[in-house]
């Protein structure tokens, strides 16, 4: 039996401009193979992108990837740490489980580092309590760390287990990575249920988690590089492909060709008649490392017209760059895709149709931020979260929305008149705006 892991709720503390924020999804054990599409809306600078940053941190932590530099300013001003609590549901060969992951990240000399980290679970049985799998808490640089395994001191473990824990601790510290997800701990987990849960996280969930931030869209707009998010068979990842001619190792080139074939099946129905072609240039060449590479470029074909792909609009390129991951969300219950500013460059009616298809017939999880209000007309209100002006309570769902209500109208009414539990828009004044534009012009010597 294949395992399924879904995010159920997330609590964010002291991340960027979010002092505290909480949101939940609609996933449960009865709907494990139904789509869970969650959108975030709100004023500029109100905390939407912090959601994407939280998932980006999660991706690095589970993958034991080096944590971001302190200069990225992820920690809320004057606070000491970023704290995340992320809950999952897991169904595997042993049964159904609730899973809780908690992490506290603090600023080191150059990068963020782990201050505390723990993972625990409980069976999906009434009155069952959470059981700790493993936990680390750093007291200080001098005093070292307190590590517990199954709520017990590691002193009671075998010598081999203690050695593996020691190696994992040293490697996590040296490389600024997660401790609990390090591969050196695999032999420490002697309980087969716990070992399987950890494998579910480090292999199954990590493999199917994609975080696509706005930096990648910026590369698309530059028309020089297209970050190509891939989710096809056993191939995963993000490949920055040049928009002009480029070389790739033959093995990677063959992966790209297979993904293009997959994308074309859907692309011509999203943008009628459009297909991507791969034009090879010359014969394979041998590199200094004795590896074969092939030179190629992407072309767009519509009818009889064939042009370099870079001639297409940034919106078309955006769709192409994320389409493989959207196909995964549609077809795989385990797929978890997070996209910042999904609406950037995409025609609003088309965007609404894509998300409606995903919500109605997909199987995975899709989290996105957006400014386009068209989506409020096609997604159920339970799928939508709105940012507030309260830094202590950044995310809320609209109240007063009935089944047949138009969420767009209710949101705009809340922007103009309030009426929600928290204020969701910092009011602007058109007269003041006009005056300020005029004053700025006078200062510049305009008459």
Secondary structure as GFF3:
##gff-version 3
##sequence-region A 1 447
A	DSSP	beta_strand	4	15	.	.	.	ID=ss1
A	DSSP	beta_strand	18	24	.	.	.	ID=ss2
A	DSSP	three_ten_helix	29	31	.	.	.	ID=ss3
A	DSSP	beta_strand	36	41	.	.	.	ID=ss4
A	DSSP	alpha_helix	48	62	.	.	.	ID=ss5
A	DSSP	three_ten_helix	70	72	.	.	.	ID=ss6
A	DSSP	beta_strand	81	92	.	.	.	ID=ss7
A	DSSP	beta_strand	95	107	.	.	.	ID=ss8
A	DSSP	beta_strand	112	123	.	.	.	ID=ss9
A	DSSP	beta_strand	131	140	.	.	.	ID=ss10
A	DSSP	beta_strand	144	149	.	.	.	ID=ss11
A	DSSP	beta_strand	152	153	.	.	.	ID=ss12
A	DSSP	three_ten_helix	154	156	.	.	.	ID=ss13
A	DSSP	alpha_helix	159	175	.	.	.	ID=ss14
A	DSSP	three_ten_helix	183	185	.	.	.	ID=ss15
A	DSSP	alpha_helix	192	199	.	.	.	ID=ss16
A	DSSP	pi_helix	200	205	.	.	.	ID=ss17
A	DSSP	alpha_helix	206	207	.	.	.	ID=ss18
A	DSSP	beta_strand	209	212	.	.	.	ID=ss19
A	DSSP	alpha_helix	214	222	.	.	.	ID=ss20
A	DSSP	beta_strand	225	232	.	.	.	ID=ss21
A	DSSP	beta_strand	235	242	.	.	.	ID=ss22
A	DSSP	beta_strand	246	249	.	.	.	ID=ss23
A	DSSP	alpha_helix	250	270	.	.	.	ID=ss24
A	DSSP	beta_strand	274	286	.	.	.	ID=ss25
A	DSSP	beta_strand	292	302	.	.	.	ID=ss26
A	DSSP	beta_strand	305	308	.	.	.	ID=ss27
A	DSSP	three_ten_helix	309	311	.	.	.	ID=ss28
A	DSSP	alpha_helix	314	331	.	.	.	ID=ss29
A	DSSP	beta_strand	336	339	.	.	.	ID=ss30
A	DSSP	alpha_helix	348	361	.	.	.	ID=ss31
A	DSSP	beta_strand	365	369	.	.	.	ID=ss32
A	DSSP	three_ten_helix	373	377	.	.	.	ID=ss33
A	DSSP	three_ten_helix	381	383	.	.	.	ID=ss34
A	DSSP	beta_strand	384	387	.	.	.	ID=ss35
A	DSSP	beta_strand	395	396	.	.	.	ID=ss36
A	DSSP	alpha_helix	407	417	.	.	.	ID=ss37
A	DSSP	alpha_helix	430	443	.	.	.	ID=ss38
###
